[in-house]
Amino acid sequence: LPDIPGFTFDAMYQAAGTNDLVGGDWYDAFRLPDGRVVISVGDVMGSGLQAAVTMSAVRQAIRGAAQVYPEPAAVLDAADRALRSEQPDRIVTAFLGFFDPYTHVMTYASAGHPTPMLRYANGNVVDLHAPDLPLGLRNERASEQNSSIYLPVDALLVLYTDGLTEATRNVLEGEHHLRSVLASEAMIKEHHPAALLRDSMLDKPSDDVAILCVRIQDRTSFLKHW
């Protein structure tokens, strides 16, 4: 995960089976030459080694396309074309965001992925809705559905895969529980929010789980290094 003054990254990955070391979920964060930061999380349908192979290919396709295309929807479309060309029987959900550490504005797009959540300093939690088709199902239809949001100081951005909210087989119940945990006072100064979310949400995971958290801190610490 990148080291950027004013931002703290925290993440975790847990495979569904106790003996599994790999799976189809991923999280990623890296910096572009122009200074923007790319964050992504995704989930390949299925589990185990086959899903892990697809996961690696899609994550690398996103990394490569992000060097060429300036907006996340175009990057997801490029990853969709690569997936349908190389592994046409696979379906992948993904969320992708480009955020500017200077302006704190994040542009984002989704490919059928669970909605990320942003916790504000006052405890309010908002969803980052960006509905669109998963990778593998777009059939050359360019989405062009980019959204933007300002990331204020002391906010916490949480990206996750559906293994976090579907452990009880009730998605709405899982999302409600996640909002409650995010809004709690325990999240304010937690140094490892990804692990706290996992421990609060999961007993025994039935699916792979990936969580990526970005905490926005004092903006002046970034400007000093700009």
C-alpha positions in Angstrom: 0.0 0.0 0.0 1.3 3.5 -0.8 2.8 5.8 1.7 1.1 9.2 1.3 1.3 12.0 3.9 -2.2 12.8 5.1 -3.7 9.4 4.3 -3.5 6.1 6.1 -4.2 2.8 4.3 -5.2 -0.4 6.0 -6.3 -3.6 4.5 -6.9 -7.3 5.1 -7.6 -10.4 3.1 -9.1 -13.7 4.3 -9.8 -16.8 2.2 -13.0 -18.6 2.8 -11.5 -22.0 3.7 -9.2 -22.5 6.7 -6.7 -24.3 4.4 -7.0 -21.9 1.5 -4.1 -19.5 0.9 -5.6 -17.9 -2.3 -8.9 -16.9 -3.6 -10.7 -14.6 -6.1 -10.9 -11.4 -4.0 -8.4 -8.5 -4.1 -7.6 -5.0 -2.9 -5.1 -2.7 -4.4 -3.8 0.8 -4.1 -1.0 2.5 -6.1 0.1 6.0 -7.2 0.1 7.2 -10.8 2.9 9.4 -12.3 0.6 12.5 -12.1 0.2 12.1 -8.3 -3.3 10.6 -8.2 -3.9 7.4 -6.3 -5.8 4.5 -7.7 -7.7 2.2 -5.3 -9.6 -0.9 -6.3 -11.3 -3.9 -4.8 -12.8 -6.8 -6.6 -14.3 -10.3 -6.5 -14.1 -13.1 -9.0 -17.1 -15.4 -9.1 -15.9 -18.7 -7.6 -13.1 -19.5 -5.2 -9.8 -21.3 -5.0 -6.9 -21.4 -7.4 -8.9 -20.9 -10.6 -10.5 -17.7 -9.2 -7.1 -16.5 -8.0 -5.6 -16.8 -11.5 -8.5 -14.7 -12.9 -8.1 -12.2 -10.0 -4.4 -11.7 -10.8 -5.1 -11.1 -14.5 -7.9 -8.6 -13.9 -6.0 -6.7 -11.2 -3.0 -6.4 -13.5 -5.3 -5.3 -16.4 -6.7 -2.5 -14.2 -3.2 -1.4 -13.2 -2.1 -1.3 -16.8 -5.3 0.5 -18.1 -5.0 3.1 -15.3 -1.7 4.2 -16.9 -3.6 5.0 -20.1 -7.1 6.0 -19.3 -7.8 9.1 -17.1 -11.1 8.0 -15.6 -12.2 4.8 -13.8 -15.1 3.9 -16.0 -12.8 3.7 -19.0 -10.4 1.6 -17.1 -13.1 -0.9 -16.1 -14.3 -1.1 -19.7 -10.7 -1.9 -20.7 -10.5 -4.6 -18.1 -13.8 -6.0 -19.3 -12.5 -6.3 -22.8 -9.4 -8.1 -21.6 -11.4 -10.5 -19.5 -13.9 -11.4 -22.2 -11.0 -11.9 -24.7 -8.9 -14.2 -22.4 -11.4 -15.8 -20.0 -14.9 -15.4 -21.6 -16.6 -17.7 -19.0 -15.6 -15.6 -16.0 -17.5 -12.8 -14.2 -15.9 -10.3 -12.0 -17.2 -7.4 -9.9 -15.0 -4.5 -9.1 -14.9 -0.9 -7.7 -12.3 1.5 -8.8 -11.5 5.0 -7.6 -9.0 7.7 -8.6 -8.4 10.3 -5.9 -6.3 13.4 -5.9 -4.4 13.9 -2.6 -4.3 17.6 -3.2 -8.0 18.3 -3.8 -9.3 15.3 -1.9 -11.7 14.6 -4.7 -12.3 11.0 -5.7 -13.7 10.0 -9.1 -15.1 6.4 -9.0 -17.0 3.8 -11.0 -18.3 0.3 -10.2 -18.7 -2.9 -12.1 -21.6 -4.6 -10.2 -19.7 -4.4 -6.9 -21.0 -3.9 -3.4 -21.3 -0.3 -2.5 -18.4 1.2 -0.6 -19.1 3.4 2.4 -17.7 6.7 3.6 -17.8 7.5 7.3 -17.7 11.2 8.2 -16.2 12.6 11.4 -19.6 13.0 13.0 -20.5 9.3 12.5 -22.7 9.7 9.5 -22.2 7.0 6.9 -23.0 7.4 3.2 -23.0 4.9 0.3 -21.0 5.5 -2.8 -23.6 4.2 -5.4 -22.3 3.6 -8.9 -24.5 0.8 -10.4 -23.2 -0.9 -13.6 -22.7 -4.3 -15.0 -19.9 -6.7 -13.8 -16.8 -7.3 -15.9 -17.4 -10.0 -18.4 -21.0 -8.9 -19.1 -20.6 -5.5 -20.7 -20.5 -6.7 -24.3 -18.6 -3.7 -25.7 -21.0 -1.2 -24.1 -19.0 1.6 -22.7 -20.3 2.7 -19.3 -19.0 6.2 -19.0 -20.6 6.3 -15.6 -18.2 8.2 -13.4 -19.1 9.8 -10.1 -17.2 12.1 -7.8 -17.1 12.8 -4.1 -15.1 15.0 -1.8 -13.2 13.1 0.9 -13.1 15.4 4.0 -10.5 15.3 6.8 -11.2 12.7 9.5 -13.4 10.6 7.1 -12.9 6.9 6.6 -13.5 5.3 3.2 -14.2 1.5 3.3 -14.1 -0.8 0.2 -15.0 -4.4 0.7 -16.1 -7.6 -1.0 -19.5 -9.3 -0.5 -18.0 -11.9 1.9 -18.1 -9.2 4.6 -21.9 -8.5 4.3 -23.2 -11.9 3.2 -21.9 -14.0 6.0 -25.5 -14.3 7.4 -27.0 -14.9 3.9 -29.0 -11.7 4.4 -27.4 -8.8 2.4 -29.6 -6.1 3.8 -28.9 -7.2 7.4 -25.2 -7.4 6.7 -25.1 -3.9 5.2 -27.1 -2.5 8.2 -24.6 -4.2 10.6 -21.7 -2.7 8.6 -23.1 0.8 8.9 -23.6 0.4 12.6 -20.0 -0.7 13.1 -18.7 2.1 11.0 -20.8 4.7 12.9 -19.5 3.5 16.3 -17.1 5.5 18.4 -14.6 2.6 18.2 -13.9 3.4 14.5 -12.7 7.0 15.2 -9.2 6.3 16.3 -8.8 2.6 15.4 -5.4 2.0 13.9 -6.5 -1.1 12.1 -10.1 -0.5 10.9 -10.0 -3.3 8.4 -9.3 -5.9 11.1 -11.9 -4.3 13.4 -14.5 -4.6 10.7 -13.7 -8.2 10.0 -13.8 -9.1 13.7 -17.1 -7.2 14.2 -18.8 -8.6 11.2 -17.6 -12.2 10.8 -17.7 -15.3 12.9 -16.6 -18.0 10.4 -16.4 -16.6 6.9 -18.2 -18.6 4.2 -16.7 -16.6 1.3 -13.4 -14.8 0.6 -13.2 -11.4 2.2 -11.1 -8.4 1.2 -11.3 -5.0 2.9 -9.5 -1.8 2.0 -9.8 1.3 4.3 -8.5 4.8 3.6 -8.4 7.3 6.5 -8.2 11.0 5.5 -6.1 12.9 7.9 -4.8 16.5 8.3 -4.4 18.0 4.8 -1.5 20.2 5.8 0.7 17.1 6.2 0.3 16.4 2.5 0.8 20.0 1.4 4.1 20.1 3.2 5.3 17.3 1.0 3.7 18.6 -2.2 
